[in-house]
Amino acid sequence: DRVDRKNEILCTWNNTFVYVVYSDSSLHKYDLRWKIPDEAGDFRQSILLLEAWEACGQGQDKDVYNNLIANYGRQIFYQGDYKGALQQFLRLPYDQENDIVANLFQNTEVFSGSNSTDTSIGSDMFSLNRDLDLGRAIREFLLPYFFAQDLINKSQRLDTLLLKAFVLERIHVNREATVDKVRNSDLARRKREFLRGQNLCVVEECEKLLLTYPEMWEDLLWLYYGKRLHQRALEWLCKLCENDRDIIAEGERLSPSRSPHMAKMIEYLRKLGKPYSKVVLKYATVVIQSCSPHDAISVFIDSPVGTEPLDPMEVLEYLEKRDEAVIKACVKSGSSTLPQDDDTTLAILFIHNLIASEEIGNPVLHNKLVILLLQFYMHLCAMEAPQHDNVRKQLFQFLRYSKHYVARELAPHFKSTELHEEYAVILARMGRHRDALKIYTHTLKSHKHAREYCEMVYPQNPDIFVMLLETYLQENPPNISQAVQLLQNHPSKLPPEAALEMLPGETTFSHLQNYVGSVLTLQQTRNRQNKIILQLMRKEHLKAMVEKKRLERKHVIITRDTVCANPNCQRRFQRDGAFARLPNGDIMHYACYEKQ
């Protein structure tokens, strides 16, 4: 027995009861066992009493004190004061072996599970208040308690409870008319970090809950991701994507913009990266079969930050096999068109993206792209597919403007084909201009393209028009009309003497009349321009000489008042006396200058 003289209170306790005698001689008995008191304020009154007793320096029994706080927290929790209950439980030290907070929710059906460690404590709690506002209890009590105590990744039981709380909180928020967007965004972020991390959730329990709510499909997906159950996640996404086919017309492709499940599948595959390359390539087949090539190729490019990219060569080999299988299937079926009239393949798209993203040109990739375009074009021609013209344009443009492919390695692939114009571009890249001109003039009979080729090469090789003239004259018989037309159209780019000597003897003057007139007019114009330039240069020369003389001329003016600059002299100059001018403009007697 101890007496508080200041408040005239007598208090005694054991592990079961607290007996309090107040100054008015009234006796109160407080039961410390787990039992709901008749009055809500009983536990709070006991807590305040113990705090006052400690303030008097008498000390207190911590077990009794914590037991009172826990009982009071339970009391007001089931009366709906969730924020008040949170304040009470935060005063208690966390005991992982017997977590009172977790036990508060174990009796609800949705939170009960096979891993519950305490089913006897509070077995009648939920029955005492069947109108428990579960959404508000989670939002105002359970989640704040987890964050304040930092209980994430402590045990399977707690992580499973936390995930269930996240799920049910979102369900209740979605049903509410007003939503705190800032708080909802913060919870969504915490949930995303929790799911994608190494959490300790019991997958079977959480999976059962998440499957109950179809709108929580994405949370289940990231639960699988956090638990490294990638194949289970992807199999489930495949089922969801299959259901999405009901929203599109027959034969139409499943676009990620119309199917959130397909968009999420692409995102999921991109996040796996190189460590799971076999899984990525296995399930990428579903995306390839369902989406357009441009959407499907996004699985293999632009890996998220922190994800190790897939090996490009491994991906390229996989895509080539896929493309080859599609083409063989079309040929076998006798079809003249590819699926959806595609004018590209996955491998070609993939290399295009690799080339676009590289800072330094890789000759291996550039050569590979040329070969793939060539092979695809040949397949389309064999199928008589209408897309072959577009593919040939792609090939020609790439050969013309790419600066990184190795022409000598590609030349054998084009030599025996009918792609003469493309072969000419490759020969030009190798410096074999005569062979390229022969293709234009002899094989293609395209004199326009031959002249355009010469115009393109002329800045680097001024003799290119002479080579074209020789090519015309080396034909059997010589193509005099095209040679003369070349002379007439480009008289300034062909030396007249050499050109006339190259022409055969049977060439008549009537053929060359216009050319000779053009050359004479050009020569006369050049002479006139040269004379004008000569006169202008002579005038500039004279002006420069005058300026030079002016700058070289130096003089001084000596008057009666001019004195010698020598400090020791300071005498005036005589009319016939010799003087010296210093570089700074000072004037001295010549004798004074010699002395210095």
C-alpha positions in Angstrom: 0.0 0.0 0.0 1.2 3.5 -0.9 -0.4 6.8 -0.1 -0.3 9.9 -2.3 -0.3 12.6 0.3 -0.7 15.4 -2.3 -3.9 14.0 -3.7 -4.9 12.0 -0.7 -5.3 8.8 -2.8 -4.5 5.3 -1.7 -3.7 2.9 -4.6 -2.6 -0.7 -4.6 -2.4 -3.2 -7.6 -1.4 -6.6 -8.7 -1.4 -8.3 -12.1 -5.2 -8.6 -12.1 -6.8 -5.7 -10.4 -6.2 -2.1 -9.4 -7.9 -0.9 -6.1 -8.2 2.9 -5.7 -9.4 4.6 -2.5 -10.2 8.3 -3.1 -10.2 11.1 -0.6 -13.9 10.8 -0.2 -13.4 7.2 1.0 -14.9 5.7 -2.1 -13.4 2.5 -3.3 -13.0 1.6 -7.0 -11.9 -1.7 -8.4 -10.4 -1.8 -11.9 -10.1 -5.2 -13.7 -6.9 -5.5 -15.7 -7.8 -8.7 -17.5 -9.1 -8.6 -21.1 -12.6 -7.5 -20.6 -14.7 -4.6 -21.9 -15.5 -2.3 -19.0 -19.0 -1.1 -18.5 -18.0 2.6 -19.0 -15.7 3.8 -21.7 -13.8 6.1 -19.4 -12.7 3.4 -16.9 -9.4 2.6 -18.7 -8.6 6.2 -19.4 -9.2 7.0 -15.7 -6.8 4.3 -14.7 -4.2 5.5 -17.1 -4.4 9.0 -15.8 -4.2 7.7 -12.2 -1.0 5.8 -13.0 0.6 8.7 -14.7 -0.2 10.9 -11.7 1.3 8.3 -9.4 4.5 8.3 -11.5 4.6 12.1 -11.4 4.7 11.9 -7.6 7.9 10.0 -7.9 6.4 6.7 -6.7 7.1 4.8 -9.9 4.7 2.4 -11.7 4.5 -1.1 -12.9 5.2 -1.0 -16.7 3.4 -4.2 -17.5 0.2 -2.9 -15.7 0.6 0.5 -17.4 1.0 -1.0 -20.9 -1.9 -3.4 -20.3 -4.2 -0.5 -19.4 -3.2 1.5 -22.5 -3.7 -1.6 -24.7 -7.1 -2.3 -23.2 -8.2 1.4 -23.5 -6.9 1.5 -27.1 -9.0 -1.6 -28.0 -12.0 -0.1 -26.3 -12.1 3.2 -28.2 -11.1 1.4 -31.5 -14.2 -0.7 -31.5 -16.2 2.3 -30.6 -15.1 4.0 -33.8 -12.4 6.4 -32.4 -9.7 5.2 -34.7 -7.4 8.2 -34.5 -7.6 8.1 -30.7 -6.8 4.4 -30.7 -3.8 5.1 -32.9 -2.4 7.6 -30.4 -2.8 5.0 -27.6 -1.1 2.1 -29.4 1.8 4.3 -30.6 2.6 4.8 -26.9 3.3 1.1 -26.5 6.5 -0.7 -27.4 6.1 -2.9 -30.4 6.0 -6.6 -29.6 6.4 -8.7 -32.8 5.5 -12.0 -31.0 2.1 -10.7 -29.7 1.1 -7.8 -31.9 -2.2 -6.4 -30.5 -2.8 -4.2 -33.5 -2.7 -7.1 -35.9 -5.0 -9.0 -33.7 -7.6 -6.3 -33.9 -8.2 -7.2 -37.5 -7.8 -10.9 -37.4 -11.5 -11.6 -36.7 -12.7 -9.9 -39.8 -13.2 -12.4 -42.6 -11.0 -10.6 -45.1 -8.0 -10.3 -42.7 -8.2 -13.7 -41.3 -5.7 -16.2 -42.8 -3.9 -19.4 -42.3 -1.0 -17.6 -40.6 -2.9 -16.0 -37.8 -1.0 -16.6 -34.6 -3.6 -15.6 -32.1 -7.3 -16.5 -32.4 -8.3 -16.5 -28.7 -7.4 -12.9 -27.9 -10.4 -10.7 -28.5 -12.5 -13.5 -30.0 -15.6 -11.5 -29.2 -14.3 -8.1 -30.3 -15.8 -7.9 -33.8 -19.1 -9.2 -32.6 -19.3 -6.3 -30.2 -19.4 -3.9 -33.0 -20.7 -5.3 -36.3 -20.8 -1.8 -37.8 -17.0 -1.5 -37.9 -16.1 1.1 -40.6 -13.4 -1.0 -42.2 -12.3 1.5 -44.8 -11.9 4.3 -42.2 -10.3 2.0 -39.7 -7.7 1.1 -42.3 -7.2 4.7 -43.4 -7.1 6.4 -40.0 -5.6 3.6 -37.9 -3.9 0.6 -39.5 -1.9 2.2 -42.3 -0.6 5.2 -40.2 0.4 2.7 -37.5 2.4 0.6 -40.0 4.2 3.7 -41.3 4.9 5.2 -37.9 6.3 1.9 -36.4 8.1 1.0 -39.7 6.7 -2.5 -39.7 7.3 -3.2 -43.4 9.2 -6.4 -44.2 9.2 -7.5 -40.5 7.2 -10.8 -40.9 4.9 -12.7 -43.2 1.9 -11.9 -41.0 2.5 -8.2 -41.0 3.3 -7.8 -44.7 0.3 -9.8 -45.6 -1.9 -7.7 -43.3 -0.4 -4.5 -44.8 -1.1 -5.6 -48.4 -4.7 -6.4 -47.5 -5.0 -3.0 -45.9 -3.7 -1.3 -49.0 -6.2 -3.2 -51.2 -9.2 -2.6 -49.0 -8.3 1.1 -48.5 -8.2 1.6 -52.2 -11.6 -0.2 -52.7 -13.2 2.0 -50.1 -11.6 5.2 -51.6 -13.0 4.2 -55.0 -16.5 4.0 -53.6 -16.3 7.4 -51.8 -17.7 10.5 -53.4 -14.8 12.8 -52.3 -11.2 11.6 -52.5 -8.0 13.3 -51.1 -5.9 13.1 -54.2 -2.7 14.0 -52.5 -3.1 11.4 -49.8 -4.3 8.8 -52.3 -1.2 9.5 -54.5 1.1 9.0 -51.5 -0.6 5.7 -50.6 -0.4 4.5 -54.2 3.4 5.3 -54.2 4.0 3.5 -51.0 2.0 0.5 -52.2 3.9 0.4 -55.5 7.2 0.5 -53.7 6.0 -2.2 -51.2 4.8 -4.6 -54.0 7.8 -4.2 -56.2 10.2 -4.8 -53.4 11.3 -7.9 -51.6 8.1 -8.1 -49.4 7.2 -11.1 -47.1 3.6 -11.4 -48.1 1.9 -14.8 -48.2 1.1 -15.0 -51.9 -1.8 -17.5 -51.6 -3.7 -15.2 -49.1 -3.1 -12.0 -51.0 -3.8 -13.6 -54.4 -7.2 -14.8 -53.1 -8.1 -11.3 -52.0 -6.9 -9.5 -55.1 -8.7 -11.9 -57.4 -11.9 -11.0 -55.6 -11.7 -7.4 -57.0 -11.1 -7.3 -60.8 -10.0 -3.7 -60.6 -7.0 -4.8 -58.5 -5.4 -6.8 -61.3 -2.4 -4.5 -61.6 -1.6 -4.9 -57.8 -1.7 -8.6 -58.2 0.7 -8.3 -61.1 3.3 -6.3 -59.1 2.9 -8.7 -56.2 4.0 -11.5 -58.5 6.8 -9.2 -59.7 8.0 -8.5 -56.1 8.0 -12.2 -55.3 9.9 -13.0 -58.6 7.0 -15.1 -59.9 7.4 -13.8 -63.4 6.0 -16.8 -65.3 2.8 -16.8 -63.1 2.4 -13.1 -63.7 2.8 -13.4 -67.5 0.5 -16.4 -67.8 -2.1 -14.4 -65.9 -1.6 -11.4 -68.2 -2.0 -13.7 -71.2 -5.4 -14.7 -70.0 -6.4 -11.0 -69.5 -5.2 -10.1 -73.0 -7.2 -13.0 -74.4 -10.3 -11.6 -72.8 -9.6 -8.2 -74.3 -10.0 -9.6 -77.8 -13.8 -9.3 -77.3 -13.5 -5.5 -77.6 -11.9 -5.6 -81.0 -13.2 -6.7 -84.4 -12.2 -10.0 -85.8 -8.8 -9.9 -87.5 -7.9 -6.6 -85.9 -4.7 -6.3 -83.8 -4.7 -5.8 -80.1 -3.3 -2.3 -79.7 -1.7 -1.3 -76.3 -3.7 1.9 -76.5 -7.0 0.0 -76.4 -5.9 -2.9 -74.1 -4.4 -1.8 -70.8 -3.5 -5.4 -70.1 -1.4 -5.6 -73.3 0.3 -2.3 -72.5 1.1 -3.6 -69.0 2.5 -6.9 -70.4 4.9 -4.9 -72.6 5.9 -2.8 -69.6 6.5 -6.0 -67.5 8.6 -7.7 -70.2 10.8 -4.6 -70.5 11.4 -4.4 -66.8 12.7 -8.0 -66.7 15.8 -7.3 -68.7 18.8 -9.5 -69.5 18.7 -11.8 -66.4 15.3 -13.1 -67.6 16.0 -13.0 -71.3 14.6 -16.5 -71.9 11.3 -15.6 -70.2 11.1 -12.3 -72.2 11.7 -14.1 -75.5 9.1 -16.8 -74.6 6.3 -14.4 -73.8 7.2 -11.8 -76.4 5.7 -14.2 -78.9 2.2 -13.4 -77.4 2.9 -9.7 -78.0 4.2 -10.3 -81.5 1.2 -12.4 -82.5 -1.3 -9.8 -81.1 0.2 -6.4 -81.8 1.6 -4.5 -84.8 5.4 -4.8 -85.4 6.0 -1.3 -84.1 4.2 -2.1 -80.8 5.8 -5.5 -80.5 9.3 -4.2 -81.0 8.9 -1.9 -78.0 9.5 -4.9 -75.8 13.2 -5.0 -76.8 14.1 -1.3 -76.9 14.4 1.5 -74.4 14.9 -0.5 -71.2 13.8 1.3 -68.0 16.5 2.9 -65.9 18.1 0.3 -63.6 17.3 -2.6 -65.9 20.1 -4.4 -67.8 19.2 -4.4 -71.5 18.8 -7.5 -73.5 21.7 -8.7 -75.6 21.0 -7.1 -79.1 22.4 -10.1 -81.0 20.3 -12.6 -79.1 17.2 -10.6 -79.7 18.1 -10.1 -83.4 18.6 -13.9 -83.9 15.2 -14.5 -82.2 13.4 -11.9 -84.4 15.0 -13.2 -87.6 13.7 -16.7 -86.9 10.2 -15.3 -86.2 10.3 -13.3 -89.5 11.5 -16.3 -91.4 8.8 -18.5 -90.0 6.1 -15.9 -91.0 7.4 -15.7 -94.6 7.6 -19.4 -95.0 4.1 -19.8 -93.7 2.9 -17.2 -96.3 4.8 -18.9 -99.1 3.5 -22.3 -98.1 -0.1 -21.1 -98.1 0.3 -19.5 -101.5 -0.6 -16.0 -100.1 0.7 -13.0 -101.9 0.5 -10.7 -98.9 1.9 -10.6 -95.5 -0.3 -10.3 -92.4 -1.9 -6.8 -92.3 0.1 -5.8 -95.4 3.2 -5.1 -93.4 6.1 -3.5 -95.4 8.7 -4.3 -92.7 9.8 -7.1 -90.4 10.6 -7.2 -86.7 14.3 -7.7 -87.3 14.5 -4.7 -89.6 12.6 -2.5 -87.2 14.8 -3.6 -84.3 18.0 -2.8 -86.2 16.6 0.6 -87.3 16.0 1.4 -83.6 19.5 0.3 -82.7 21.0 2.4 -85.4 18.9 5.4 -84.4 20.1 5.1 -80.7 23.8 4.6 -81.4 26.1 7.6 -81.1 28.9 6.1 -83.3 27.9 4.2 -86.4 28.4 0.4 -86.2 29.3 -1.0 -89.6 28.2 -4.5 -88.5 24.6 -3.3 -87.8 24.5 -1.2 -91.0 25.6 -4.1 -93.1 23.1 -6.4 -91.4 20.3 -4.0 -92.1 21.2 -3.9 -95.8 21.3 -7.7 -96.1 17.9 -8.0 -94.2 16.3 -5.5 -96.5 17.7 -7.2 -99.5 16.4 -10.7 -98.3 13.0 -9.3 -97.4 12.7 -7.7 -100.9 13.6 -10.9 -102.6 11.0 -12.8 -100.6 8.3 -10.3 -101.5 9.2 -10.5 -105.1 9.0 -14.2 -105.0 5.5 -13.9 -103.4 4.6 -11.1 -105.8 3.6 -9.1 -102.8 2.6 -5.4 -103.4 4.9 -4.2 -100.6 8.1 -4.9 -102.5 8.3 -1.4 -104.0 8.3 0.3 -100.6 11.0 -2.1 -99.3 13.2 -1.3 -102.3 12.8 2.4 -101.6 13.9 1.9 -98.1 16.9 -0.1 -99.3 17.9 2.5 -101.8 17.6 5.4 -99.4 19.7 3.6 -96.8 22.4 2.7 -99.3 22.5 6.3 -100.5 22.6 8.2 -97.2 24.2 5.8 -94.7 28.0 6.4 -94.3 28.8 3.4 -92.1 28.3 0.3 -94.1 31.2 -1.5 -95.7 30.6 -1.5 -99.5 33.1 -4.1 -100.5 31.4 -6.6 -98.2 27.9 -5.9 -99.7 28.9 -5.8 -103.4 28.8 -9.6 -103.9 25.2 -9.8 -102.5 24.0 -7.3 -105.2 26.2 -8.3 -108.2 23.9 -11.2 -109.4 20.6 -9.4 -108.6 18.5 -7.2 -110.7 18.9 -4.3 -108.3 21.2 -2.4 -110.7 20.6 1.0 -109.3 21.4 -0.1 -105.7 24.5 -1.9 -107.0 25.6 1.3 -108.7 25.4 3.2 -105.4 27.6 0.5 -103.8 30.2 0.7 -106.6 30.2 4.5 -106.3 30.9 4.1 -102.5 33.9 1.9 -103.5 35.2 4.6 -105.9 34.4 2.5 -109.0 32.7 5.4 -110.9 33.3 4.0 -114.4 31.5 0.7 -113.5 28.7 2.7 -111.9 28.3 4.8 -115.0 28.2 1.8 -117.2 25.3 0.4 -115.2 23.3 3.6 -115.7 24.1 4.0 -119.4 24.5 0.4 -120.7 22.2 -1.6 -118.4 19.6 0.8 -117.1 19.7 3.0 -120.2 18.9 5.9 -117.9 20.9 8.9 -119.1 19.1 11.1 -116.7 20.3 9.1 -113.7 23.8 9.0 -115.1 23.9 12.8 -115.3 22.4 13.2 -111.8 25.1 10.8 -110.6 27.8 13.0 -112.2 26.3 16.1 -110.6 26.4 14.4 -107.2 30.0 13.2 -107.6 31.4 16.3 -109.4 32.4 18.3 -106.2 34.6 15.4 -105.1 35.8 14.3 -108.6 35.8 17.0 -111.3 36.7 14.4 -114.0 33.4 12.5 -113.6 31.8 14.2 -116.7 34.8 13.2 -118.8 34.3 9.6 -117.6 30.7 9.7 -118.7 31.7 11.1 -122.1 34.1 8.2 -122.5 31.4 5.7 -121.5 29.1 7.0 -124.2 31.9 6.9 -126.8 33.0 3.4 -125.8 29.7 1.9 -126.7 29.4 -0.2 -129.8 28.5 1.8 -131.9 29.5 5.0 -130.0 26.5 6.9 -128.7 27.4 10.2 -130.4 24.0 11.8 -129.8 24.2 11.4 -126.0 27.8 12.5 -126.0 27.0 15.7 -127.9 24.0 16.4 -125.6 26.3 16.0 -122.6 28.7 18.5 -124.2 25.9 21.0 -124.9 24.3 20.7 -121.4 27.6 20.9 -119.4 30.1 22.8 -121.5 31.7 24.4 -118.4 32.4 21.0 -116.8 34.2 19.5 -119.8 37.5 20.8 -121.1 36.9 21.7 -124.9 40.2 20.5 -126.2 40.1 17.1 -124.6 36.4 16.6 -125.4 36.8 17.4 -129.1 39.8 15.1 -129.4 37.7 12.2 -127.9 34.9 12.5 -130.5 35.2 10.1 -133.4 36.2 11.5 -136.9 32.7 11.0 -138.4 31.2 13.6 -136.0 29.9 16.4 -138.2 30.2 20.1 -137.4 26.4 20.4 -137.5 26.3 18.1 -134.4 28.8 20.3 -132.7 27.6 23.7 -133.8 25.6 24.4 -130.7 28.3 23.1 -128.5 31.0 25.2 -130.2 28.8 28.3 -129.9 28.2 27.6 -126.3 32.0 27.1 -125.6 32.9 30.3 -127.5 30.2 32.2 -125.7 31.4 30.8 -122.4 35.0 31.5 -123.3 34.2 35.1 -124.3 32.3 35.6 -121.0 35.2 34.2 -119.1 37.6 36.6 -120.9 35.3 39.5 -120.2 35.1 38.6 -116.6 38.8 38.1 -116.4 39.4 41.6 -117.8 37.0 43.1 -115.3 38.7 41.3 -112.5 42.1 42.4 -113.8 41.1 46.0 -113.8 39.6 45.8 -110.4 42.7 44.1 -109.0 44.9 46.8 -110.6 42.9 49.5 -109.0 43.1 47.9 -105.7 46.9 47.5 -106.2 47.3 51.2 -106.9 45.3 52.1 -103.8 47.4 49.8 -101.7 50.6 51.4 -103.1 49.4 54.9 -102.3 48.5 53.9 -98.8 51.9 52.3 -98.4 53.7 55.5 -99.5 51.6 57.5 -97.0 52.4 55.2 -94.2 56.1 55.2 -95.0 56.4 59.0 -95.2 57.5 60.7 -92.0 58.2 64.4 -91.4 58.6 67.0 -88.7 57.9 70.8 -88.5 60.5 72.9 -86.8 59.7 76.5 -85.8 61.6 79.2 -83.9 60.1 78.0 -80.7 61.1 74.3 -81.2 63.8 73.3 -78.7 66.1 70.2 -78.4 64.5 67.3 -76.6 67.8 66.6 -74.7 67.2 67.7 -71.1 70.8 69.0 -70.9 70.5 71.1 -74.0 67.1 72.7 -74.4 68.5 75.1 -77.1 66.7 76.2 -80.2 67.6 74.9 -83.6 69.6 76.8 -86.2 68.4 77.2 -89.7 71.2 75.1 -91.2 71.8 72.9 -88.2 71.5 69.1 -88.4 68.9 67.4 -86.3 67.6 63.9 -85.5 64.1 62.6 -85.1 63.5 59.9 -82.5 61.0 57.0 -82.9 58.7 58.7 -80.4 58.6 61.9 -82.4 61.0 64.0 -80.3 63.7 66.1 -82.1 67.3 66.6 -81.0 70.4 68.3 -82.3 72.3 65.7 -84.1 75.3 66.3 -81.8 73.1 65.7 -78.8 71.7 62.5 -80.3 75.3 61.2 -80.9 76.2 62.0 -77.3 73.2 60.0 -76.0 
